[in-house]
């Protein structure tokens, strides 16, 4: 009994046919005429237009033959087959369904373990390539059926290759007995030429021969075959052969394919990975290793580690210690200095793990390397990436911002915290060079707890780790935890001089000479003109001030039209916009008088530190206060304090640095114990001037508590402009503001929140303090972020002031704090490049990440490129000679 055959023709010319299992052979077919389809018993047939015989057959599950004897097959005419099918009862469908179901059970997936990986292997696919059907092909077919494999049958080389590329079979059986039908070795070579075949086992079926006629298998191996099978049509023989292949080569190849995922992970890993043989021959390095060491993979593969240059900074016995440890099969980890291809030495955290292989012996060593968070390493990375980051600079504002975020130097690593939301998840995995903040003092300070933890860890650590922890403790016990340490001045004299002049309180080599201000500290103000009123502002000044909310506001134009009194006019406009008079409960006349007193105590003879600089810092502070995120995290008192601090932050500045005053033994240096001399003087004098005359005392009407809070905020902000604490302020801002903010944004994005707001820090006064410090610091040195022409003017002014200081140091026989600022030899572009690299970039990266300042970052990129271009052309002036002539 059976049912009528079911025939389905797909668009690709593939015919799916099912019929009864009346025949005992899977190959029972009817003759096909070209372009027609007839009933095919239990076969999947892909027609070949060039041949009336089907070229690819995929067998359905069928009952095995009743006996293993010789195959007997009866061919039917198409019409007869159709009639026979029509007479069958459809109840035979049950038998076919059961057979298919049984086959599916046999073809279930298999779990395979490779190391810690747990894999699932799909049923094996087999491709039989036989020009003619015979007992041998039937033997393999029924063996596949018994093993639960999926099987395809191909008659021609073309159809075999096409089928393989479609299915990627694990096992291919090629008939190598009859050369007159096709060239079996040529078929094997054509399949081996394809990429999927690297994980395929190809079996050659060869005719049975006597022992005396035994031939070499080398020709078969050279053609691409993996195994040889002597002709044997027994299903058991074929089954045993396939099962052995599955549990041997196929399973091994499956595990090898799974290793691709491991290599993909290694290729994308941020840590440098190096794999060597037991003899320390390099076998693999990942891209992160190439970037860290400066080599290309091809330069390293096959080389012994002893062939690579070594750093002379390691202890003499360190390599022997490492080898002694890993040769015993133990893991070693510690700090190691490696030499890059360029010759620079970098400090690495290294972990070397031995891998046990065949025979229980060590076969590989896996090294995982990470850069230590040291100033020296940051400097090397900076040298590598600095120029390439600015090779082409025509992108938009946002891309400029991101380019700056990728430039590193000797200060901090803020790249991850300044990335947008897509990069934010990496925050939690990054390490920074700053220590934890100390929020409150208990019996034991946090840094003491850290030192105690390290001391405890040393007790159970290997010698190398204990020694590394000793070096950590030496660093932690110093007082300058946040101040980078430069190398020799020969490496970068401009940077060294800038740091020496701006971040130290002098060289302490006093010559006996004392520097005296050219201006009386307690200057009388009886000469001051009557305070102006709003109506007295000339139209030209009022017109300029209409643009004061723009970052591109030209302060030098205001300086010119106000006869070097820009602070009063700009200050009145800005303070009115922020409601300062209302907060202080003072009259506009009192505020005008106060501005005039403060401006009068700025030295107009200074080329840089004058009231125009104060007005510029006030303008930048007001601009920052207008940014949404800044505004949302500060109170009105904070805004008023910031504006007052910006106004007074350099009052009575003598045009000389703290180092100069300390070396000269000035009166101020003595009063303030050589510590933050000028910054302390600015705040003290400003409050003295304010309280001295009731007409200009803007604080006279606020209550004592408000005054004390306001005064402390102003003092704190002005002292923050002192450069010796520069990196401490920036690091604390990064760790306390940027990183939590980025983490919060990451969490919001992962939860599908649409909110783009940063976490509000109003409930954390210490965070508000950090924001105010960062704001005035950025406002104080924002010149490199101004439009190019303004940036160039400020660069010329500060250089002239430093030139004058160097001249005076030479005249008085004082130590020259910044030797590069000799007006005869100084390269202004180099000095600006060093200042931007060392102080500006990281700080504005962090500030931009908080306040979002793409315009400033774009100006910074343009200005940096200007100075780099001049430096590359060996030009030492502000502009090219041709531009100066114009």
JOWOFEN-V776768 format. One record per backbone hydrogen bond with DSSP energy under -1.0 kcal/mol. NH is the residue of the N-H (numbers start at 0). CO is the residue of the C=O. E is the energy in kcal/mol with one decimal. If there is no record, write none. Layout:
BEGIN
<<NH | CO | E> <NH | CO | E>>
END
This chain:
BEGIN
<<5 | 17 | -1.8> <7 | 15 | -2.1> <9 | 13 | -2.5> <12 | 9 | -1.6> <14 | 44 | -2.9> <15 | 7 | -2.7> <16 | 42 | -1.4> <17 | 5 | -1.7> <35 | 32 | -2.0> <40 | 27 | -1.3> <44 | 14 | -2.2> <45 | 55 | -1.6> <46 | 12 | -1.2> <50 | 47 | -1.8> <54 | 45 | -1.3> <56 | 152 | -4.0> <57 | 43 | -1.6> <59 | 41 | -1.7> <80 | 76 | -2.7> <81 | 77 | -2.4> <82 | 78 | -2.6> <83 | 79 | -2.8> <84 | 80 | -2.4> <85 | 81 | -2.2> <86 | 82 | -1.6> <91 | 88 | -1.4> <92 | 89 | -2.0> <93 | 90 | -1.5> <95 | 91 | -1.6> <96 | 92 | -2.6> <97 | 93 | -2.4> <98 | 94 | -2.2> <99 | 95 | -2.4> <100 | 96 | -2.5> <101 | 97 | -2.6> <102 | 98 | -2.2> <103 | 99 | -2.3> <104 | 100 | -2.0> <105 | 101 | -2.1> <106 | 102 | -2.0> <107 | 104 | -1.2> <109 | 120 | -2.7> <111 | 118 | -2.5> <113 | 116 | -2.2> <116 | 113 | -2.2> <118 | 111 | -3.4> <120 | 109 | -4.1> <125 | 149 | -3.3> <126 | 170 | -2.3> <127 | 151 | -3.2> <128 | 172 | -3.1> <129 | 153 | -1.7> <137 | 133 | -2.5> <138 | 134 | -2.4> <139 | 135 | -2.0> <140 | 136 | -2.4> <141 | 137 | -2.8> <142 | 138 | -1.7> <143 | 139 | -2.4> <144 | 140 | -2.2> <145 | 141 | -2.2> <146 | 142 | -2.2> <147 | 143 | -1.0> <148 | 143 | -2.5> <149 | 123 | -2.7> <151 | 125 | -2.4> <152 | 56 | -3.5> <153 | 127 | -3.1> <154 | 54 | -2.9> <159 | 155 | -2.2> <160 | 156 | -2.3> <161 | 157 | -2.3> <162 | 158 | -2.5> <163 | 159 | -2.4> <164 | 160 | -2.4> <165 | 161 | -1.1> <166 | 162 | -2.3> <167 | 163 | -3.4> <169 | 124 | -1.3> <170 | 124 | -2.0> <171 | 200 | -2.5> <172 | 126 | -2.9> <173 | 202 | -2.8> <174 | 128 | -2.3> <175 | 204 | -2.4> <180 | 177 | -1.2> <186 | 182 | -2.1> <187 | 183 | -2.3> <188 | 184 | -2.4> <189 | 185 | -2.3> <190 | 186 | -2.0> <191 | 187 | -2.6> <192 | 188 | -1.3> <193 | 190 | -1.8> <197 | 194 | -1.8> <198 | 195 | -1.2> <199 | 196 | -2.0> <200 | 169 | -2.9> <202 | 171 | -3.6> <203 | 226 | -2.2> <204 | 173 | -2.7> <205 | 228 | -2.3> <212 | 209 | -1.1> <213 | 210 | -1.3> <220 | 216 | -2.3> <221 | 217 | -2.9> <222 | 218 | -1.6> <224 | 219 | -2.3> <225 | 201 | -2.8> <226 | 201 | -1.5> <228 | 203 | -3.2> <230 | 205 | -2.3> <237 | 233 | -2.4> <238 | 234 | -3.0> <239 | 235 | -2.8> <240 | 236 | -2.1> <241 | 237 | -2.4> <242 | 238 | -2.6> <243 | 239 | -2.2> <244 | 240 | -2.0> <245 | 241 | -2.6> <246 | 242 | -2.6> <247 | 243 | -1.1> <249 | 244 | -2.7> <250 | 245 | -1.6> <251 | 247 | -2.1> <252 | 248 | -3.0> <253 | 249 | -2.4> <254 | 250 | -1.9> <255 | 251 | -2.2> <256 | 252 | -2.4> <257 | 253 | -1.6> <258 | 254 | -1.1> <259 | 256 | -1.4> <260 | 257 | -1.2> <262 | 258 | -2.5> <263 | 259 | -2.2> <264 | 260 | -2.1> <265 | 261 | -2.3> <266 | 262 | -2.6> <267 | 263 | -1.4> <271 | 368 | -2.0> <273 | 366 | -2.3> <274 | 283 | -2.9> <275 | 364 | -2.4> <276 | 280 | -2.1> <279 | 276 | -2.1> <281 | 302 | -3.2> <282 | 274 | -3.2> <283 | 274 | -1.8> <285 | 272 | -1.6> <289 | 285 | -1.8> <290 | 286 | -2.6> <291 | 287 | -2.2> <292 | 288 | -2.6> <293 | 289 | -2.0> <298 | 295 | -1.4> <299 | 296 | -1.5> <300 | 296 | -2.2> <301 | 281 | -2.9> <302 | 299 | -2.3> <304 | 279 | -2.2> <306 | 303 | -1.7> <307 | 304 | -1.3> <317 | 314 | -1.5> <320 | 316 | -2.1> <321 | 317 | -2.4> <322 | 318 | -2.7> <323 | 319 | -2.4> <324 | 320 | -1.6> <325 | 321 | -2.6> <326 | 322 | -2.3> <328 | 325 | -1.8> <329 | 324 | -1.6> <331 | 351 | -2.2> <333 | 349 | -2.1> <335 | 347 | -2.5> <337 | 345 | -2.7> <339 | 343 | -3.2> <340 | 292 | -2.6> <342 | 339 | -1.5> <345 | 337 | -2.8> <347 | 335 | -2.8> <348 | 369 | -3.7> <349 | 333 | -3.1> <350 | 367 | -2.1> <351 | 331 | -3.3> <352 | 365 | -2.9> <354 | 363 | -2.8> <356 | 360 | -3.6> <359 | 356 | -1.7> <360 | 357 | -1.2> <362 | 354 | -2.7> <363 | 354 | -1.4> <364 | 275 | -2.1> <365 | 352 | -2.7> <366 | 273 | -3.4> <367 | 350 | -2.6> <368 | 271 | -2.9> <369 | 348 | -2.3> <371 | 346 | -2.5> <373 | 371 | -2.1> <377 | 373 | -2.2> <378 | 374 | -2.2> <379 | 375 | -2.0> <380 | 376 | -2.6> <381 | 377 | -2.4> <382 | 378 | -2.3> <383 | 379 | -1.8> <384 | 380 | -2.3> <385 | 381 | -2.4> <388 | 384 | -1.7> <389 | 386 | -1.3> <390 | 387 | -1.0> <399 | 395 | -1.8> <400 | 396 | -2.0> <401 | 397 | -2.0> <402 | 398 | -2.2> <403 | 399 | -2.2> <404 | 400 | -1.4> <406 | 403 | -1.4> <417 | 413 | -1.5> <422 | 419 | -1.9> <423 | 419 | -1.0> <425 | 422 | -1.6> <426 | 423 | -2.3> <428 | 425 | -1.2> <429 | 426 | -1.5> <448 | 444 | -1.8> <449 | 445 | -2.2> <450 | 446 | -2.2> <451 | 447 | -2.4> <452 | 448 | -2.4> <453 | 449 | -2.2> <454 | 450 | -2.4> <455 | 451 | -2.2> <456 | 452 | -2.3> <457 | 453 | -1.9> <460 | 457 | -1.4> <465 | 461 | -2.7> <466 | 462 | -2.4> <467 | 463 | -1.9> <468 | 464 | -2.5> <469 | 465 | -1.7> <470 | 466 | -1.6> <471 | 467 | -1.7> <472 | 468 | -2.5> <473 | 469 | -2.0> <474 | 470 | -1.8> <475 | 471 | -2.5> <476 | 472 | -1.8> <477 | 474 | -1.5> <480 | 478 | -1.1> <490 | 487 | -1.3> <495 | 491 | -2.6> <496 | 492 | -2.6> <497 | 493 | -2.3> <498 | 494 | -2.6> <499 | 495 | -2.7> <500 | 496 | -2.6> <501 | 497 | -2.6> <502 | 498 | -2.7> <527 | 524 | -1.5> <535 | 532 | -1.1> <536 | 533 | -1.1> <541 | 537 | -2.6> <542 | 538 | -2.7> <543 | 539 | -1.5> <544 | 540 | -2.5> <546 | 543 | -1.6> <547 | 544 | -1.7> <549 | 546 | -1.8> <552 | 549 | -1.4> <557 | 553 | -1.2> <558 | 554 | -2.1> <559 | 555 | -1.9> <560 | 556 | -2.2> <561 | 557 | -1.6> <563 | 558 | -3.0> <569 | 565 | -2.7> <570 | 566 | -2.5> <571 | 567 | -2.2> <572 | 568 | -1.6> <573 | 569 | -2.6> <574 | 570 | -3.0> <575 | 571 | -1.8> <576 | 572 | -1.6> <577 | 573 | -1.6> <579 | 574 | -2.4> <582 | 578 | -1.8> <583 | 579 | -2.8> <584 | 580 | -1.3> <585 | 580 | -1.6> <590 | 586 | -1.9> <591 | 587 | -2.5> <592 | 588 | -2.4> <593 | 589 | -2.4> <594 | 590 | -2.4> <595 | 591 | -2.1> <596 | 592 | -2.1> <597 | 593 | -2.6> <598 | 594 | -2.8> <599 | 595 | -2.0> <601 | 598 | -1.6> <605 | 602 | -1.2> <609 | 607 | -2.3> <613 | 609 | -1.8> <614 | 610 | -2.5> <615 | 611 | -2.2> <616 | 612 | -2.5> <617 | 613 | -2.4> <618 | 614 | -2.3> <619 | 615 | -2.3> <620 | 616 | -2.5> <621 | 617 | -2.4> <622 | 618 | -2.1> <623 | 619 | -2.5> <624 | 620 | -2.4> <626 | 623 | -1.7> <630 | 626 | -3.0> <631 | 627 | -2.4> <632 | 629 | -1.1> <638 | 634 | -1.9> <639 | 635 | -2.4> <640 | 636 | -2.7> <641 | 637 | -2.4> <642 | 638 | -2.2> <643 | 639 | -2.3> <644 | 640 | -2.7> <645 | 641 | -2.3> <646 | 642 | -1.6> <647 | 643 | -2.0> <648 | 644 | -1.3> <650 | 647 | -1.9> <651 | 600 | -1.3> <652 | 649 | -1.5> <660 | 656 | -2.0> <661 | 657 | -2.5> <662 | 658 | -2.5> <663 | 659 | -2.3> <665 | 660 | -2.4> <669 | 665 | -1.8> <670 | 666 | -2.4> <671 | 667 | -2.6> <672 | 669 | -1.1> <673 | 668 | -2.5> <674 | 671 | -2.0> <679 | 675 | -2.3> <680 | 676 | -2.0> <681 | 677 | -3.0> <682 | 678 | -1.8> <683 | 679 | -2.3> <684 | 680 | -2.8> <685 | 681 | -2.1> <686 | 682 | -2.1> <687 | 683 | -2.0> <688 | 684 | -3.2> <689 | 685 | -2.0> <690 | 686 | -2.2> <691 | 687 | -1.6> <695 | 692 | -1.5> <697 | 695 | -1.2> <699 | 696 | -1.1> <701 | 698 | -1.3> <706 | 702 | -2.5> <707 | 703 | -2.7> <708 | 704 | -2.3> <709 | 705 | -2.8> <710 | 706 | -3.1> <711 | 707 | -2.4> <712 | 708 | -2.0> <713 | 709 | -2.3> <714 | 710 | -2.7> <715 | 711 | -2.5> <716 | 712 | -1.9> <717 | 713 | -2.4> <718 | 714 | -2.6> <719 | 715 | -1.2> <720 | 717 | -1.4> <721 | 718 | -1.5> <724 | 721 | -1.2> <725 | 722 | -1.7> <728 | 724 | -2.4> <729 | 725 | -2.2> <730 | 726 | -2.6> <731 | 727 | -2.3> <732 | 728 | -2.0> <733 | 729 | -2.4> <734 | 730 | -2.6> <735 | 731 | -2.4> <736 | 732 | -2.3> <737 | 732 | -1.7> <738 | 733 | -2.6> <740 | 736 | -1.9> <741 | 737 | -2.7> <742 | 738 | -2.4> <743 | 739 | -2.3> <744 | 740 | -2.2> <745 | 741 | -2.2> <746 | 742 | -2.3> <747 | 743 | -2.2> <748 | 744 | -2.3> <749 | 745 | -2.6> <750 | 746 | -1.5> <751 | 748 | -1.3> <752 | 747 | -2.9> <763 | 760 | -2.2> <766 | 763 | -1.1> <767 | 763 | -1.7> <768 | 764 | -2.2> <769 | 765 | -1.8> <770 | 766 | -2.2> <771 | 767 | -2.3> <772 | 768 | -2.5> <773 | 769 | -2.5> <774 | 770 | -2.5> <775 | 771 | -2.2> <776 | 772 | -2.3> <777 | 773 | -2.4> <778 | 774 | -2.3> <779 | 775 | -2.3> <780 | 776 | -1.3> <784 | 781 | -1.9> <785 | 782 | -1.8> <790 | 786 | -2.6> <791 | 787 | -2.7> <792 | 788 | -1.9> <793 | 789 | -2.4> <794 | 790 | -2.3> <795 | 791 | -2.1> <796 | 792 | -1.9> <797 | 793 | -2.6> <798 | 794 | -1.9> <799 | 795 | -1.9> <800 | 796 | -1.9> <801 | 797 | -2.2> <802 | 798 | -2.7> <803 | 799 | -2.3> <804 | 800 | -1.8> <805 | 801 | -2.5> <806 | 802 | -2.5> <807 | 803 | -2.2> <808 | 804 | -2.7> <809 | 805 | -2.0> <810 | 806 | -2.1> <811 | 807 | -2.7> <813 | 808 | -2.4> <820 | 817 | -1.9> <821 | 819 | -1.6> <824 | 821 | -1.5> <825 | 821 | -2.9> <827 | 875 | -2.3> <830 | 826 | -2.0> <831 | 827 | -2.3> <832 | 828 | -2.5> <833 | 829 | -2.5> <834 | 830 | -2.1> <835 | 831 | -2.6> <836 | 832 | -2.8> <837 | 833 | -2.7> <838 | 834 | -2.2> <839 | 834 | -1.4> <840 | 835 | -2.6> <843 | 839 | -2.8> <844 | 840 | -2.3> <845 | 841 | -2.2> <846 | 842 | -2.3> <847 | 843 | -2.7> <848 | 844 | -2.0> <849 | 845 | -1.1> <850 | 846 | -3.4> <851 | 847 | -2.4> <856 | 852 | -1.8> <857 | 853 | -1.9> <858 | 854 | -2.2> <859 | 855 | -2.5> <860 | 856 | -1.8> <861 | 857 | -2.3> <862 | 858 | -3.0> <863 | 859 | -2.4> <864 | 860 | -2.1> <865 | 861 | -1.9> <866 | 862 | -2.3> <867 | 863 | -2.5> <868 | 864 | -2.5> <869 | 865 | -2.1> <870 | 866 | -2.4> <871 | 867 | -2.6> <872 | 868 | -1.5> <873 | 870 | -1.7> <874 | 869 | -2.9> <883 | 879 | -2.1> <884 | 880 | -1.9> <885 | 881 | -1.3>>
END
